């Protein structure tokens, strides 16, 4: 039976299950530090408990809300994640981000579809017959559609990319040209509200980030993808690269558990983000 959601007076503190893997080791980032900080601040508004993604389905019926944060690539616990999603829908427990995301939450098929539609993304295909439509470059990136955090990413020649697509299960891999770029930049949103931007001046050091002053054109670019995703609530990170000619191309639309790099922003920006996040979670339809 579904959990009893307490809807008492103004003093009621909703119970929140924060799904995270504090032991996950990410290259260049401290996932655990960010989620320990967020948990400490969310406790100002919610009754918070942390759990590993493999335990989330079993614990969910004790909570009114669930927040998926730095839980690592779903590829490492696919069955547990699917069970969590099914249990949340069964119990009608609101999940943050909501489960209808069309970006990385659903795999990377969206990159293939956006590329075919002519949107400003890195050209992407998932079939060997479509490889001639990609730019002719020395190397291509091959990655699993259900991957994350560079899991399974390889750089190969055109011939090797064709062979991999032909050998893999149909539609399980995607291929992109390995292009040169000036830098990568990420735009962070809560709901549809822009919060801050960070960029990596050195393309070889992706997670050495600095605050970035986004222009009106930059934000127009990022908001195009936020609008495409149609999520009313949630944290989204729009990752892009700045090409040699100055254009932005989408790299990823992170809408499942985007790392926030909160240690790279000023205290005022961090506090504003936390306040906006609390308001957004509390406003989830229940």
TORZAFI-621113 format. One record per residue (C-alpha): y, x, z; residue in one letter. Coordinates in pm, whole numbers, plus 32768, in hexadecimal, padded with zeros to 4 digits. Each point is the difference from the previous one (the first is absolute). Last residue first. Layout:
REM TORZAFI-621113
YXZA...
END
This chain:
REM TORZAFI-621113
85FE80DF7E6AX80FD80647EF7X80708169803BX815B8001809BX7F9F80D9812BX7F82810E7F13X814980007F3FX80DC80098133X7F3C81218096X801180BD7EB5X81787FD57FE6X8034808B815EX7F1881257FBAX80B580507EBAX81587FF280A3X7F8780EC810FX7F7780F67F01X81417FF97F33X80D4803F8136X7F1681138077X801580BD7EB9X7EE080067F09X7EE680FB7FCCX7F367FA88136X7FE37E9E7F79X7F2B80837EE2X7F967E977FB5X7E93801A7F9DX7FAE7ED07F2FX7EE77F248083X7FB57EF17EFFX81307FD57F1DX802A81547F5CX80857FD97E9CX7FA481487F5DX808680FF7F05X81177F317F66X80D780B97F04X816D805C8036X80D0808F7EE6X80CB81428020X7F9680A57EB9X7F1980F380B7X7F527EDE80ABX80527F7E815AX7EBD7F8A80A3X7FCA7EB880B7X7F607F77813BX80637E9F8067X7FA07FCC816AX7FC57EA18082X80017F798160X7FB27E8F801FX80717E9B7FD3X80537F277ED3X7F1380C27F1FX804B7FA87E92X7F8A81537F78X80DE7FF27ECDX81367FD880DCX7FAF814380BAX7FC280A47EAEX81547FA67F72X809B8056814EX7FAD816E7FCDX80B0801D7EADX81317F3D8074X800780DF8131X800B813B7F2BX810F7F6D7F20X80D87FAE8131X7FD381668072X7F14806C8114X8082810A80EDX7EC080BB8058X7F9C80798158X7F19812F7FEEX7E8A801D7FD9X7F07811B8017X7EE07F177FB2X7FDB80487E8CX802381798016X7FB880797E9DX81087F1B7F6AX810980AA80DBX81297F188041X7F197F0080A5X80C07EBC8029X80497EFB8107X80977EA37FE7X806C7F078109X7FE77E95806FX800E7F1E7ECDX7FCB7E928057X7EFD7F3E7F38X7F097FE28123X8033815180A4X804381017EF1X7FDC81797FD9X806080BB7EC3X7F4581417FB3X807581217F24X7F3D81097F46X80B181297F63X806A80A17EBAX7ED37F957F33X7EF680947F21X7EF37F177F83X7E8B7FF9803BX7F9F7EE77F16X7F557ED980A8X7E957F908011X7F677EE480C8X7EA37FDB808AX7F257ED88063X80407F2D7EC8X7E9D801B7F7CX7F2080CB80E6X8034816D7FB2X7F5E80CB7EE8X80E97F987EE5X8136802A80D8X7F8C81588074X7FB280747E9EX81527F907F81X80B380B4811BX7F35813B7FB9X80697FFA7E92X816D7FCA8060X7FF3812480F2X7FDD7FCF8178X80C57FDD8141X7F3D7F548117X80557EFE810AX7ED27F8380C4X80C57FBC813EX8170804A7FB2X80747F378133X7F667EC77F6AX7ED77F9D7F2BX7F927EA97F8BX806880397E98X7F5181508002X80CC81247F78X801980CF7EC3X814180C17FC4X802980947EA5X804381617F8DX808D80B87ED2X80D97EDB7F8DX7FF77F0D7EDAX80A57EC38083X7F0F7EDE8034X7FA77F0D7EE7X7EE080DC7F8EX7F577FB88151X7FDE7E887FC1X7E9E800E7F72X7F8E80BE8137X805F7EDE80E0X80CA7FFA8144X815E804B7F85X8147806C80A5X8156806F7F86X80CE805E8136X80C27EC4804CX81417F6B7F75X7F717EAF7F8FX7F7F7FE77E9AX7F067EE8803CX7ED980E67FBBX808380F28108X802D7EE680FAX7E9B7F897FC8X7F68815B8022X80D080488137X7FA07EAB8092X7E9280637FEEX804680F2811CX7F437F4D8114X80507EAC8099X80BF8088812CX809081087F17X80E57EF87F68X7FBD7E8A7FDCX801F7FA98170X7F607EB58066X7F768072814FX81447FE880C1X807B8155807BX7FEC7FA9811BX7EDC7F15803DX80227E9C807DX7EC87F8580B6X7F737ED57F46X7EB0803380ADX7F3B7FF67EBAX811080B77F3DX801081118107X7E8480188009X7FE9802A7E86X810B810E8000X7F5980B78120X7EAA7FEC7F59X809480907EBFX8097811B80CBX7EB8804A80B0X7F4480057EB4X80FF80E97F5EX800C81008119X805481537F5DX808A7F687EBEX80F77F4080DAX80CC8142800FX808680488160X805A7F03810FX816D8056801BX807A7E9B8039X7F5A7EAE7FE8X80AB7F0880E9X7F3A7ED78083X808A7ECA80A9X7F8E7EFC80FCX7EF380D5809DX7EAE7FD680A9X7F4E7F867EC5X804D814A7F54X7F2580DF80D4X7EC180007F31X80B780117EB2X80DE81218073X7EF080EB807EX7FCC80CD7EC1X8179800B7FCFX802980BA814DX80B47F428112X81527FF680ABX80727EF280F2X815F7F718014X80987EE980D1X81387FC87F2DX8179802B801EX8042814A80B4X7E98805D7FB5X806D80287E95X80C081388065X7EDC80B380A3X7F147F957EE9X80F080897EFAX8011815380ADX7E8780198026X7FE47F957E95X80E581137F81X7F62810E80D5X7EA17FA17F8EX804F80177E8EX807F8165801EX804880647E99X7FDC81307F1DX7E9E7FB37F92X7F7C7ED780BFX7F0E80258121X7F817EB48084X7FC4800B8177X80FB7EEF8058X7F587F0D7F14X80D37EC6800BX7FEA7E868021X810D7F7980EAX7F857EBC809BX812D7F378076X800E7EFF8117X81397F287FF6X80E4801B8130X805C7EAC8091X8143800780CBX80B17F097F1BX7F057EF38046X7E937FE47FADX7F61800A7EA9X7EB1808F805EX7F1E80197ED5X7EA27F938059X7F1780D37F2FX7F467F5F7EDFX7E9F7F86803DX
END
